[in-house]
Amino acid sequence: KKAGEEQERLQGELATLKASRDKLTTDNGKLTAEVAKLSGERDKALASAKKAGEEQAKLQAELVTLKAKFAKVTQEKDKLAAEVSKLSAKAESLGGQVAKLTETGGRLQIERDNLASQKIKLTAEVARLSKEGAANKTLATKLSGEKDALQEQHTALSASAAKVSKEKEKLAGVNQALAATAEKLTSDLSDLVAKNQTLSDEAASTKLKLSEAEQAAAQAEQACALAQTLVASEQQKQVEAAAFAGKAKATAETCAAELGRTTALHAALLDAVAGGGHAQAGVGVVLHKKGKDVFVKSLSAGGAAANSGELQEGDLVTSVGGYPIENLLIADVQRRFLGPPGTSLSVMGRRGRPEGS
């Protein structure tokens, strides 16, 4: 009955140890998943920062190009404005000349009309004098000469008036050409103003894009800072995970050793009960397993192993009773050290050192 109670207690401890081991395994898996997630977020943040930097550089290059184009158009605009000013001044000068020639033509026209009127009067006078007779012939001849002189003056004035009219027409053509040129320059200036407005709009748009790029760069810097923080946090968590994993491993080894000890004790109790009253004795050896190897943990004072002087703490056990113990559970190895009192037991192994020495 006592052995059964001990068996139940040991089974409870065994279940608790297994639950602790499963919990440690689950926590380790969660930490590994969290580390992988943080690594993905860090890579994503670094990629976003790199892309934002490339976009900012591209927008800055476009802004430099647009500024150069705007400066060139501004120079062309100023040059055309200077040409328009010169042509306007020239047109005003020609307009003054045309006005002056027009005034001269009008004055000459008045003089020609006066001469025509005088000619008519002289003609009438000549006709009247001709009727008076030969006595007035000398006077008529003189008046005829004056008439001819006036006729010549009239012809000369007519020629001058025709010349002035032609010059006026020529100046009118020049004025029309200048007006057409001024109109064309005005149209070109309007086109330049429209183009300048377009460039201004593009510059404003580029400035807006640059502002957006700067904001993106600031966000990228924040993302980089966040990524660095995440990396630092990830590294800290990795360190903590490594420490936790080491602690978990040590705890698992301790649990495994304790499980082996309790299993061996349990097996010994079962063998004692199953012997039906036939006593089983050991040699006073406490074992522990590390990996696949089984070592002597301690020797019981007064036990057969301690009294023989053949085994020491830290020795590696390779066979018991002539049977290799490789790949056996610690409980099976512990059970091989049991036997009827007074019998002998052969143990093979290699000399080792006590743990911690």
C-alpha positions in Angstrom: 0.0 0.0 0.0 2.8 2.4 0.9 4.5 1.6 -2.5 1.2 2.3 -4.3 0.8 5.7 -2.5 4.4 6.5 -3.4 3.8 5.5 -7.0 0.7 7.8 -7.2 2.7 10.7 -5.7 5.6 10.1 -8.1 3.1 9.9 -11.0 1.6 13.3 -10.0 5.1 14.8 -9.8 5.9 13.2 -13.2 2.7 14.8 -14.7 3.6 18.2 -13.2 7.1 18.0 -14.6 5.8 17.1 -18.0 3.3 20.0 -17.9 6.2 22.4 -17.0 8.2 21.0 -19.9 5.3 21.5 -22.3 4.8 25.0 -21.1 8.5 25.9 -21.5 8.3 24.5 -25.1 5.2 26.6 -25.9 6.8 29.8 -24.5 9.9 29.2 -26.5 7.8 28.8 -29.7 6.0 32.0 -29.0 9.2 33.9 -28.5 10.6 32.5 -31.7 7.4 33.6 -33.6 7.6 37.1 -32.0 11.3 37.5 -33.0 10.4 36.4 -36.6 7.5 39.0 -36.7 9.8 41.8 -35.5 12.4 40.9 -38.1 9.8 41.2 -40.9 8.6 44.6 -39.6 12.2 45.8 -39.4 12.9 44.8 -43.0 9.6 46.4 -44.2 10.5 49.7 -42.4 14.0 49.8 -43.9 12.6 49.1 -47.4 10.0 52.0 -47.0 12.8 54.4 -45.8 15.0 53.5 -48.8 12.1 54.0 -51.3 11.2 57.4 -49.7 14.9 58.5 -50.0 15.0 57.6 -53.7 11.7 59.4 -54.4 13.0 62.5 -52.6 16.2 62.5 -54.7 14.2 62.2 -57.9 11.9 65.1 -57.0 14.8 67.3 -56.1 16.4 66.6 -59.5 13.1 67.5 -61.3 12.9 70.7 -59.2 16.4 71.7 -60.3 15.5 71.1 -63.9 12.3 73.1 -63.7 14.1 76.0 -62.0 16.7 76.1 -64.8 13.8 76.1 -67.4 12.0 78.9 -65.5 15.2 81.0 -65.4 15.7 80.5 -69.2 12.1 81.5 -70.0 12.4 84.5 -67.8 15.5 85.6 -69.7 13.7 85.1 -73.0 10.7 87.1 -71.7 12.9 90.0 -70.6 14.7 90.0 -74.0 11.4 90.1 -75.9 10.1 92.8 -73.6 13.2 94.9 -74.4 12.6 94.3 -78.2 9.0 95.3 -77.8 10.0 98.5 -76.0 12.4 99.3 -78.8 9.9 98.6 -81.5 7.3 100.6 -79.6 9.7 103.6 -79.4 10.4 103.2 -83.1 6.7 103.0 -84.0 6.1 106.2 -81.9 8.9 107.9 -83.8 7.5 106.8 -87.2 4.1 107.9 -86.1 5.5 111.4 -85.3 7.1 111.5 -88.7 3.8 110.4 -90.4 1.9 113.0 -88.5 4.5 115.7 -89.5 4.3 114.6 -93.2 0.6 114.5 -93.1 0.6 118.0 -91.7 3.0 119.1 -94.5 0.8 117.4 -97.1 -2.2 119.2 -95.8 -0.4 122.6 -95.9 0.8 121.9 -99.5 -2.7 120.9 -100.5 -4.0 124.2 -99.2 -1.3 126.1 -101.1 -2.1 124.1 -104.3 -5.8 125.0 -103.9 -4.8 128.6 -103.4 -2.7 128.5 -106.5 -5.5 126.9 -108.5 -7.8 129.7 -107.3 -5.3 132.3 -108.3 -4.9 130.5 -111.7 -8.6 130.7 -112.3 -8.6 134.4 -111.3 -5.6 135.0 -113.6 -7.2 133.1 -116.5 -10.3 135.2 -116.0 -8.2 138.3 -115.9 -6.3 137.3 -119.1 -9.6 136.7 -120.9 -10.8 140.1 -119.8 -7.5 141.7 -120.8 -7.6 139.9 -124.2 -11.0 141.6 -124.8 -9.5 145.0 -124.1 -7.3 144.8 -127.2 -3.8 144.9 -128.4 -3.1 147.8 -126.1 -3.1 145.5 -123.2 -1.1 142.9 -125.1 2.1 143.7 -123.2 0.3 143.4 -120.0 -1.4 140.1 -121.2 2.1 138.8 -122.2 3.4 139.7 -118.7 0.4 138.1 -117.0 0.8 135.0 -119.3 4.4 134.8 -118.1 3.3 135.1 -114.5 0.6 132.5 -115.4 3.3 130.1 -116.7 5.4 130.7 -113.6 2.4 130.0 -111.5 1.8 126.9 -113.6 5.3 125.7 -113.0 5.0 126.4 -109.3 1.7 124.5 -109.3 3.3 121.6 -111.1 6.2 121.6 -108.7 3.8 121.7 -105.8 1.7 118.9 -107.3 4.9 116.8 -107.7 5.8 117.6 -104.1 2.3 116.7 -103.0 2.5 113.4 -104.9 5.8 112.6 -103.4 4.5 113.4 -99.9 1.5 111.2 -100.6 3.8 108.3 -101.7 6.0 108.9 -98.7 2.8 108.9 -96.5 1.6 105.6 -98.1 5.1 104.2 -97.6 5.1 105.3 -93.9 1.5 103.9 -93.6 2.8 100.5 -94.9 5.8 100.6 -92.5 3.3 101.6 -89.7 1.1 98.6 -90.6 4.2 96.3 -90.6 5.2 97.7 -87.3 1.7 97.2 -86.0 1.7 93.6 -87.2 5.1 93.0 -85.6 3.9 94.6 -82.4 0.8 92.4 -82.5 2.9 89.3 -83.1 5.3 90.3 -80.3 2.2 90.9 -78.1 0.9 87.4 -79.0 4.4 85.9 -78.3 4.5 87.8 -75.0 1.0 86.4 -74.1 2.3 82.9 -75.0 5.4 83.5 -72.8 3.2 84.7 -70.0 1.0 81.6 -70.4 4.1 79.4 -70.5 5.5 81.3 -67.5 2.2 80.6 -65.7 2.4 76.9 -66.7 6.0 76.8 -65.4 4.9 78.5 -62.2 2.1 76.0 -61.8 4.6 73.2 -62.4 7.0 74.7 -59.9 4.2 75.0 -57.4 3.2 71.4 -58.1 6.9 70.3 -57.8 7.2 72.3 -54.6 4.1 70.5 -53.3 5.6 67.2 -54.3 8.9 68.1 -52.7 7.0 69.0 -49.5 5.2 65.6 -49.7 8.6 64.0 -50.3 10.0 65.8 -47.3 7.1 64.6 -45.3 7.6 61.0 -46.6 11.3 61.3 -45.7 10.4 62.5 -42.2 8.0 59.5 -42.0 10.8 57.3 -43.3 13.1 58.6 -40.7 10.5 57.9 -38.0 10.0 54.5 -39.6 13.8 54.0 -39.4 13.9 55.1 -35.8 11.0 52.8 -35.1 12.8 50.0 -37.0 16.0 50.7 -34.9 13.8 50.6 -31.8 12.2 47.4 -32.9 15.7 46.0 -33.8 16.9 46.9 -30.3 13.8 45.5 -28.8 14.2 42.4 -30.9 17.8 42.0 -29.9 16.8 42.5 -26.2 14.1 39.9 -26.7 16.5 37.6 -28.4 18.9 38.0 -25.5 16.0 37.4 -23.1 14.8 34.5 -25.2 18.3 33.0 -25.2 18.5 33.4 -21.4 15.0 32.0 -21.0 15.9 29.1 -23.4 19.1 28.4 -21.4 17.1 28.6 -18.1 14.4 26.4 -19.7 17.1 23.9 -20.8 18.7 23.8 -17.4 15.2 23.4 -15.8 14.4 20.7 -18.3 17.7 18.9 -17.6 17.0 19.2 -13.9 13.4 17.9 -14.5 14.8 15.1 -16.6 17.3 14.1 -13.9 14.6 14.3 -11.2 12.3 12.3 -13.5 15.0 9.7 -14.0 15.6 9.5 -10.3 12.0 9.2 -9.4 11.4 6.7 -12.2 14.3 4.6 -11.0 13.0 4.7 -7.5 9.5 3.9 -8.8 10.9 1.0 -10.8 12.8 -0.3 -7.7 9.6 -0.1 -5.6 7.7 -1.9 -8.4 10.4 -4.6 -8.5 10.2 -4.9 -4.7 6.5 -5.3 -4.9 6.6 -7.7 -7.9 9.2 -9.9 -6.2 6.5 -11.4 -4.0 8.6 -11.1 -0.9 11.9 -11.8 -2.6 14.1 -8.8 -1.5 16.1 -6.9 -4.1 19.3 -5.0 -3.1 21.4 -2.3 -4.8 25.1 -1.4 -4.6 24.5 2.2 -3.3 25.0 4.1 -6.6 23.0 7.2 -7.6 23.1 7.8 -11.3 22.2 10.7 -13.6 22.0 11.0 -17.4 23.4 13.8 -19.6 22.5 13.4 -23.2 23.1 9.7 -24.0 25.7 9.2 -21.3 25.1 7.9 -17.8 27.4 9.1 -15.0 27.8 8.2 -11.3 26.3 11.1 -9.4 27.1 9.9 -5.9 28.0 6.8 -3.8 26.1 5.9 -0.6 28.4 5.6 2.4 28.6 1.9 3.5 27.3 0.7 0.2 28.9 -2.1 -1.8 30.1 0.3 -4.5 31.7 2.7 -2.0 33.3 -0.2 -0.1 34.8 -1.8 -3.2 36.6 1.4 -4.2 36.2 0.6 -7.9 33.6 3.4 -8.7 34.0 7.1 -8.1 31.7 10.2 -8.6 31.8 11.4 -12.2 32.7 7.9 -13.7 31.0 7.2 -17.1 29.1 3.9 -17.0 29.1 1.9 -20.3 27.7 -1.6 -19.3 26.1 -3.2 -16.3 26.0 -7.0 -15.7 27.7 -7.5 -19.1 25.0 -5.6 -21.0 25.7 -2.2 -22.8 23.4 0.5 -21.4 23.6 2.8 -24.5 20.2 4.2 -25.5 18.6 2.8 -22.3 16.4 4.9 -20.0 17.9 5.9 -16.7 15.2 3.8 -14.9 16.3 0.7 -16.9 20.0 1.4 -16.0 19.1 1.9 -12.3 17.1 -1.4 -12.3 20.1 -3.3 -13.6 22.0 -2.3 -10.5 19.4 -4.3 -8.4 19.7 -8.0 -7.5 19.3 -10.5 -4.7 21.4 -9.7 -1.6 24.8 -11.4 -1.5 25.2 -11.6 -5.3 27.9 -9.9 -7.3 27.6 -7.3 -10.1 30.1 -6.4 -12.9 30.2 -2.7 -14.0 32.2 -1.3 -16.9 33.0 2.3 -17.5 35.6 5.1 -17.8 37.2 7.2 -15.2 35.6 10.7 -15.0 35.5 13.7 -12.6 32.8 14.7 -10.2 30.6 17.5 -11.6 31.8 21.0 -10.9 35.4 19.8 -10.1 
